[in-house]
Amino acid sequence: MVRRRFALVDALVGYVRPVTDSFYVPLGDDRWRATVNTTGPWDARHQHGGPPGALLARAVEQCEPREDAVVARVTVEILGGIPVGELVLTSRVARPGRRVELVEASLAAGGRTVARATAWRVQRSAGVHIAPRHPMPAPLPDPTTDWETPEGWIDGYLSAVEWRTTGGRFDQPGPGAVWTRLRHPLVPDEEPTGLQRVMAVADSGSGISSELDQRRWHFINPELTVHLHRIPAGEWICLDAVTTISDGGVGLATSVLSDVDGPVGVGAQSLLVAPR
């Protein structure tokens, strides 16, 4: 059913999706083509917020890289629907510094900026280790507990990520916890970094912890902010997420982010909650 829905949408919009094992394909000159693996669950023309966030994080890492610095915070601003198509990626060091520096990256489509990121890099130094206060995540479940795409949702990104839930579900209200692993590299022939892996899935916190029926309500997050106290290791990233909604339709989704060794940071998303 899902694949037939893709074929119908392709016929309507005249867009032929490339078959690839990555989320993006390089076109040269800072241009990238998004593949079907980036497609969000609600509109086949637009990307899920995770892959663009990861591509922006990659640009941050590769912008005048420093071995003596680590990315401590990334904020992604989603300025509109990000098309499943050609994108132009740019980056720069906006505020250089020996101990801290601010890096900016942006994605444009059709001459319009559709997403941008700012990231603080901080200098590595000898310090005192204080263990994180967040609890350890639940153990990685057996593969037989993999989450399945809900009926009526558009496939793409959802199948490009492996999901193993330890609490809650995308299609059920309430807090949720899920282990995730990218099934494909972000770009061809390149192993994703820990930062790229966490940014590729952190935008899903509001989805796994939604408190209302997602078929009847929008949960639109115009931004995602991720704070890290260490860069994740390995392929698996866990999100333990909860959503709060207050009068006036303003929501906040927060996620504890972990790898198999324990918590690595937190993510937060401001939400517009409104009827569909």
The 8 nearest C-alpha neighbors of each residue, nearest first, counted from 0:
[[1, 3, 2, 4, 151, 150, 5, 153],
 [0, 2, 4, 3, 153, 154, 5, 151],
 [1, 3, 5, 4, 0, 6, 154, 153],
 [4, 2, 6, 0, 5, 1, 7, 8],
 [3, 5, 1, 7, 2, 6, 0, 8],
 [4, 6, 2, 8, 3, 7, 9, 1],
 [5, 7, 3, 9, 4, 8, 10, 2],
 [8, 6, 4, 10, 9, 5, 3, 11],
 [7, 9, 11, 5, 10, 6, 12, 4],
 [10, 8, 6, 14, 12, 13, 7, 11],
 [9, 11, 7, 13, 8, 12, 6, 14],
 [12, 10, 8, 9, 13, 7, 14, 6],
 [13, 11, 9, 14, 10, 8, 44, 7],
 [14, 12, 10, 9, 11, 15, 8, 16],
 [13, 15, 9, 12, 16, 10, 11, 8],
 [16, 14, 9, 17, 13, 10, 12, 6],
 [17, 15, 35, 14, 34, 18, 9, 83],
 [18, 16, 34, 19, 15, 35, 33, 32],
 [19, 17, 16, 20, 34, 35, 21, 36],
 [20, 18, 21, 17, 34, 22, 24, 35],
 [19, 21, 183, 22, 184, 18, 187, 36],
 [22, 20, 184, 183, 186, 185, 23, 19],
 [21, 23, 185, 36, 34, 37, 186, 33],
 [24, 22, 33, 186, 32, 21, 34, 185],
 [23, 25, 32, 31, 186, 26, 33, 187],
 [26, 24, 31, 27, 30, 32, 23, 186],
 [25, 27, 30, 31, 24, 32, 28, 29],
 [28, 26, 30, 29, 25, 31, 24, 87],
 [27, 29, 30, 26, 87, 25, 31, 88],
 [30, 28, 88, 27, 87, 31, 89, 26],
 [31, 29, 87, 26, 28, 27, 86, 88],
 [32, 30, 25, 86, 26, 24, 85, 23],
 [31, 33, 85, 24, 84, 23, 86, 25],
 [32, 34, 23, 84, 83, 22, 85, 37],
 [35, 33, 36, 22, 23, 37, 17, 16],
 [34, 36, 37, 38, 155, 16, 33, 17],
 [37, 35, 155, 156, 22, 34, 159, 38],
 [36, 38, 156, 46, 35, 22, 47, 34],
 [39, 37, 46, 155, 156, 35, 47, 36],
 [38, 40, 47, 46, 41, 156, 45, 42],
 [41, 39, 153, 152, 154, 42, 38, 157],
 [42, 40, 39, 153, 152, 43, 45, 38],
 [41, 43, 44, 45, 40, 39, 153, 38],
 [44, 42, 45, 38, 39, 153, 41, 8],
 [43, 45, 42, 83, 82, 46, 38, 12],
 [46, 44, 82, 83, 81, 43, 42, 80],
 [47, 45, 38, 39, 37, 81, 83, 82],
 [46, 48, 39, 49, 38, 37, 50, 156],
 [49, 47, 51, 50, 202, 46, 52, 39],
 [48, 50, 199, 52, 202, 200, 47, 51],
 [49, 51, 199, 53, 52, 37, 48, 54],
 [52, 50, 54, 53, 49, 48, 55, 199],
 [53, 51, 55, 49, 50, 54, 198, 56],
 [52, 54, 195, 199, 198, 56, 50, 51],
 [55, 53, 51, 57, 56, 52, 50, 58],
 [54, 56, 58, 52, 57, 53, 104, 51],
 [57, 55, 53, 59, 58, 54, 195, 52],
 [56, 58, 54, 60, 55, 59, 53, 61],
 [57, 59, 55, 61, 56, 60, 62, 90],
 [60, 58, 56, 62, 57, 61, 102, 55],
 [59, 61, 57, 58, 62, 64, 56, 63],
 [60, 62, 58, 64, 59, 63, 57, 56],
 [63, 61, 59, 64, 60, 58, 91, 90],
 [62, 64, 61, 65, 92, 60, 91, 59],
 [65, 63, 61, 62, 60, 66, 59, 68],
 [64, 66, 67, 68, 63, 69, 60, 122],
 [65, 67, 68, 64, 69, 123, 122, 63],
 [66, 68, 65, 123, 122, 69, 124, 121],
 [69, 67, 122, 121, 123, 65, 66, 120],
 [68, 70, 120, 121, 71, 122, 123, 67],
 [71, 69, 120, 119, 72, 121, 118, 68],
 [72, 70, 227, 226, 120, 119, 69, 228],
 [73, 71, 226, 119, 118, 225, 70, 227],
 [72, 74, 118, 225, 224, 117, 75, 226],
 [75, 73, 224, 116, 117, 223, 225, 118],
 [74, 76, 116, 223, 222, 115, 224, 52],
 [75, 77, 222, 115, 114, 221, 78, 116],
 [78, 76, 114, 221, 222, 79, 113, 75],
 [77, 79, 113, 114, 76, 221, 112, 80],
 [80, 78, 113, 77, 81, 114, 221, 112],
 [79, 81, 45, 82, 113, 78, 46, 77],
 [82, 80, 45, 46, 113, 79, 83, 114],
 [83, 81, 45, 84, 44, 46, 80, 108],
 [84, 82, 33, 45, 46, 44, 38, 34],
 [83, 85, 33, 32, 82, 86, 34, 108],
 [84, 86, 32, 31, 33, 108, 30, 87],
 [87, 85, 108, 31, 107, 30, 32, 106],
 [86, 88, 30, 107, 106, 29, 31, 108],
 [89, 87, 106, 29, 105, 30, 86, 107],
 [90, 88, 105, 104, 106, 87, 29, 91],
 [91, 89, 104, 103, 58, 105, 62, 59],
 [92, 90, 103, 93, 102, 62, 104, 89],
 [91, 93, 102, 94, 95, 101, 103, 62],
 [94, 92, 102, 101, 91, 103, 95, 100],
 [93, 95, 101, 100, 92, 96, 102, 99],
 [96, 94, 100, 92, 93, 101, 97, 99],
 [97, 95, 100, 99, 98, 94, 101, 121],
 [96, 98, 99, 95, 122, 100, 121, 68],
 [99, 97, 122, 96, 121, 100, 68, 120],
 [100, 98, 121, 96, 120, 97, 122, 119],
 [99, 101, 95, 96, 94, 120, 119, 102],
 [100, 102, 119, 94, 93, 118, 92, 120],
 [101, 103, 92, 118, 93, 117, 91, 59],
 [104, 102, 117, 91, 90, 116, 93, 92],
 [105, 103, 90, 116, 89, 115, 55, 59],
 [106, 104, 115, 89, 114, 88, 116, 90],
 [105, 107, 88, 114, 87, 112, 113, 115],
 [108, 106, 112, 87, 111, 113, 86, 110],
 [109, 107, 86, 111, 110, 112, 87, 85],
 [108, 110, 111, 107, 86, 85, 112, 87],
 [109, 111, 108, 107, 112, 87, 113, 86],
 [112, 110, 107, 108, 109, 113, 106, 114],
 [111, 113, 107, 106, 114, 108, 110, 105],
 [114, 112, 78, 107, 79, 106, 81, 111],
 [115, 113, 77, 106, 78, 76, 105, 112],
 [114, 116, 105, 76, 104, 75, 106, 77],
 [115, 117, 75, 104, 74, 103, 76, 105],
 [118, 116, 103, 74, 102, 73, 104, 75],
 [117, 119, 73, 102, 72, 101, 74, 120],
 [118, 120, 101, 72, 100, 71, 70, 121],
 [121, 119, 70, 69, 100, 99, 71, 68],
 [122, 120, 99, 68, 69, 98, 70, 119],
 [121, 123, 68, 98, 67, 99, 124, 69],
 [122, 124, 68, 67, 121, 69, 125, 98],
 [125, 123, 126, 122, 67, 68, 121, 98],
 [124, 126, 123, 127, 128, 122, 67, 68],
 [127, 125, 124, 128, 123, 129, 122, 228],
 [126, 128, 129, 125, 124, 130, 123, 131],
 [127, 129, 130, 126, 131, 125, 228, 229],
 [130, 128, 127, 131, 132, 126, 228, 229],
 [129, 131, 128, 132, 133, 262, 261, 127],
 [132, 130, 133, 129, 262, 134, 263, 261],
 [133, 131, 134, 130, 262, 129, 135, 261],
 [132, 134, 131, 135, 262, 255, 261, 136],
 [135, 133, 132, 136, 262, 131, 261, 137],
 [134, 136, 261, 262, 137, 133, 257, 260],
 [137, 135, 138, 134, 261, 257, 237, 262],
 [136, 138, 139, 135, 165, 140, 176, 237],
 [139, 137, 140, 136, 259, 165, 135, 178],
 [138, 140, 137, 178, 141, 163, 259, 165],
 [141, 139, 138, 163, 142, 144, 165, 164],
 [140, 142, 143, 144, 139, 163, 145, 138],
 [143, 141, 144, 145, 140, 163, 139, 162],
 [142, 144, 141, 145, 140, 163, 146, 164],
 [145, 143, 142, 141, 163, 146, 140, 164],
 [146, 144, 163, 143, 142, 162, 147, 164],
 [145, 147, 162, 163, 144, 164, 148, 168],
 [148, 146, 149, 145, 162, 158, 157, 150],
 [147, 149, 150, 152, 146, 157, 154, 158],
 [150, 148, 152, 147, 151, 170, 169, 153],
 [149, 151, 152, 148, 1, 0, 153, 147],
 [150, 152, 149, 153, 1, 0, 148, 40],
 [151, 153, 40, 150, 149, 154, 41, 148],
 [154, 152, 40, 41, 1, 151, 43, 155],
 [153, 155, 157, 40, 1, 158, 152, 156],
 [156, 154, 36, 38, 157, 35, 158, 37],
 [155, 157, 36, 159, 37, 38, 158, 39],
 [156, 158, 155, 159, 160, 154, 148, 40],
 [159, 157, 160, 156, 155, 154, 161, 36],
 [158, 160, 156, 182, 36, 157, 155, 181],
 [161, 159, 181, 158, 182, 180, 157, 162],
 [160, 162, 180, 179, 181, 182, 163, 159],
 [163, 161, 179, 146, 145, 178, 160, 164],
 [164, 162, 145, 178, 177, 146, 144, 140],
 [163, 165, 177, 166, 176, 178, 162, 146],
 [164, 166, 176, 177, 137, 163, 140, 167],
 [167, 165, 176, 175, 164, 168, 177, 174],
 [166, 168, 175, 174, 176, 173, 171, 164],
 [169, 167, 171, 170, 207, 175, 166, 164],
 [170, 168, 207, 171, 206, 167, 208, 209],
 [169, 171, 168, 149, 172, 213, 212, 207],
 [170, 172, 168, 169, 173, 167, 212, 209],
 [173, 171, 210, 209, 211, 212, 208, 170],
 [172, 174, 210, 208, 209, 175, 171, 167],
 [175, 173, 208, 241, 240, 167, 242, 207],
 [176, 174, 167, 208, 166, 207, 240, 239],
 [175, 177, 239, 166, 165, 238, 164, 240],
 [176, 178, 164, 163, 238, 237, 165, 179],
 [177, 179, 237, 163, 236, 162, 164, 238],
 [180, 178, 162, 236, 161, 235, 237, 177],
 [179, 181, 235, 161, 160, 234, 182, 236],
 [182, 180, 160, 183, 161, 159, 179, 184],
 [181, 183, 160, 159, 180, 161, 184, 158],
 [184, 182, 21, 181, 20, 185, 159, 22],
 [185, 183, 21, 186, 191, 190, 187, 189],
 [184, 186, 22, 21, 191, 23, 183, 187],
 [187, 185, 23, 21, 184, 189, 22, 24],
 [188, 186, 189, 21, 184, 24, 185, 20],
 [189, 187, 186, 190, 184, 21, 185, 20],
 [190, 188, 187, 186, 191, 184, 185, 192],
 [189, 191, 184, 192, 188, 185, 186, 187],
 [192, 190, 195, 184, 185, 196, 189, 193],
 [193, 191, 195, 194, 196, 190, 57, 232],
 [192, 194, 231, 196, 195, 232, 230, 197],
 [195, 193, 197, 192, 196, 230, 198, 231],
 [194, 196, 53, 192, 198, 193, 197, 191],
 [197, 195, 193, 199, 194, 198, 192, 191],
 [196, 198, 194, 199, 195, 200, 201, 193],
 [199, 197, 53, 195, 201, 200, 196, 52],
 [198, 200, 49, 53, 50, 196, 197, 195],
 [199, 201, 49, 202, 198, 197, 203, 196],
 [202, 200, 198, 203, 197, 204, 199, 266],
 [203, 201, 49, 200, 204, 48, 223, 205],
 [202, 204, 206, 201, 205, 200, 207, 49],
 [205, 203, 240, 206, 207, 202, 201, 254],
 [206, 204, 252, 208, 203, 209, 207, 242],
 [207, 205, 203, 204, 209, 208, 169, 218],
 [206, 208, 169, 175, 204, 205, 168, 209],
 [209, 207, 174, 175, 241, 173, 205, 206],
 [210, 208, 172, 206, 205, 211, 173, 207],
 [209, 211, 172, 173, 208, 242, 212, 174],
 [212, 210, 172, 209, 213, 216, 215, 173],
 [213, 211, 214, 215, 216, 172, 210, 171],
 [212, 214, 216, 215, 211, 217, 170, 209],
 [213, 215, 212, 216, 275, 217, 211, 170],
 [216, 214, 213, 275, 212, 274, 217, 211],
 [217, 215, 274, 213, 275, 273, 214, 212],
 [216, 218, 273, 272, 275, 219, 274, 213],
 [217, 219, 272, 271, 270, 220, 216, 273],
 [220, 218, 271, 270, 217, 221, 272, 269],
 [219, 221, 270, 222, 269, 268, 271, 218],
 [222, 220, 77, 76, 219, 269, 78, 270],
 [223, 221, 76, 220, 75, 77, 268, 269],
 [222, 224, 268, 75, 74, 267, 202, 225],
 [225, 223, 74, 267, 266, 73, 75, 268],
 [224, 226, 266, 73, 72, 265, 74, 227],
 [227, 225, 72, 265, 264, 71, 266, 73],
 [226, 228, 264, 71, 229, 263, 72, 225],
 [227, 229, 264, 263, 71, 226, 230, 262],
 [230, 228, 227, 263, 231, 264, 71, 69],
 [229, 231, 193, 194, 232, 227, 263, 228],
 [232, 230, 193, 258, 263, 229, 194, 233],
 [233, 231, 193, 258, 230, 234, 259, 235],
 [232, 234, 235, 231, 193, 258, 259, 236],
 [233, 235, 180, 236, 232, 181, 196, 193],
 [234, 236, 180, 179, 233, 258, 178, 237],
 [237, 235, 258, 179, 178, 257, 197, 180],
 [236, 238, 178, 257, 177, 256, 179, 258],
 [239, 237, 256, 176, 177, 254, 255, 240],
 [240, 238, 176, 255, 254, 175, 237, 177],
 [239, 241, 254, 204, 175, 253, 208, 174],
 [240, 242, 174, 208, 253, 252, 254, 175],
 [243, 241, 252, 208, 251, 209, 253, 205],
 [242, 244, 251, 250, 252, 245, 241, 210],
 [245, 243, 250, 249, 251, 242, 248, 246],
 [246, 244, 249, 248, 250, 247, 243, 251],
 [247, 245, 248, 249, 244, 250, 272, 243],
 [246, 248, 249, 245, 272, 244, 250, 271],
 [249, 247, 272, 246, 271, 245, 273, 250],
 [250, 248, 271, 245, 247, 270, 244, 272],
 [249, 251, 244, 270, 243, 269, 245, 271],
 [250, 252, 269, 243, 242, 270, 268, 253],
 [251, 253, 242, 268, 205, 267, 241, 243],
 [252, 254, 267, 240, 266, 241, 251, 242],
 [255, 253, 240, 266, 239, 265, 238, 204],
 [254, 256, 265, 239, 238, 264, 240, 266],
 [257, 255, 238, 264, 265, 237, 262, 263],
 [258, 256, 262, 237, 263, 261, 236, 255],
 [257, 259, 236, 260, 261, 231, 235, 237],
 [258, 260, 261, 257, 235, 236, 233, 139],
 [259, 261, 258, 262, 257, 232, 135, 263],
 [260, 262, 257, 135, 258, 259, 263, 136],
 [263, 261, 257, 256, 264, 258, 135, 133],
 [262, 264, 257, 229, 256, 227, 228, 231],
 [265, 263, 227, 256, 226, 228, 262, 255],
 [266, 264, 255, 256, 226, 254, 225, 227],
 [265, 267, 225, 254, 224, 253, 226, 201],
 [268, 266, 253, 224, 252, 223, 254, 225],
 [269, 267, 223, 252, 251, 222, 220, 270],
 [268, 270, 251, 220, 250, 222, 252, 221],
 [271, 269, 220, 250, 219, 251, 249, 218],
 [270, 272, 219, 249, 218, 248, 250, 220],
 [271, 273, 248, 218, 217, 270, 249, 250],
 [274, 272, 217, 216, 248, 271, 275, 218],
 [275, 273, 216, 215, 217, 272, 218, 214],
 [274, 216, 215, 217, 273, 214, 213, 272]]
